[in-house]
């Protein structure tokens, strides 16, 4: 992993740099923390948090699912632009 190499380099040079890593799952996040990362962003955790926020903003605050449909359509358009 490139992140582990960077963390080792920072450790050897006694750097005070705050290192933020990215991971795809819990096991990778744990490995990054053990290697010395200060914070690890997990794509699955970010997706869950975003989903929770979307539901709270669109359903709980409005009281129905009408806003959820609009948010879904906007998300679909963004995804299609990435193709």
Secondary structure, 3 states (H helix, E strand, C coil): CHHHHHHHHHHHCCCCCCCEEEECCHHHHHHHHHHCCCEEEEHHHHHHHHHHHHHHHHHHCCCCCHHHHHHHHHHHHHHHHHC
